[in-house]
Amino acid sequence: MSGNIITMGIMTSHVPHAFHNERHLLNGRRFAMVSSTASAVNPRTPTEFVYEEQDGVVWGTYTGDTVTIGRFVGTRAGDRLEIDYVHLLKAGGRSGGHSTSRIEPLSDGRLRLVEEFRFAGDDKLHESICDELR
């Protein structure tokens, strides 16, 4: 269990100390989707996300690939994000749902978001990975 912390009998992943103290960790950061179990990701035009954060409140926009425009809002505590989202699809219609993401540091200093999400009205759990853009 190296790297894990047990608090009140609940095991959680080890969170770098800076994530807990950083009140604006995601503010102004951009991420691109690199993989998703919900759809194929076009590496030339991946969905890109722009995050804003203030005191643990997170919001932002996204566009690209299959999405015309999307918006999200949620909260961050340490390395965990809880977000609700909605977007307009390029094929027509809209979609939305809820996600829980884990923030992971990459070896080059960028961040990675590993997201589990469900679309509203669908019980299937999906996963996507988004890497920070420089």
Order of alpha helices (4+ residues) and beta strands (2+ residues): beta-beta-alpha-beta-beta-beta-beta-beta-beta-beta-beta
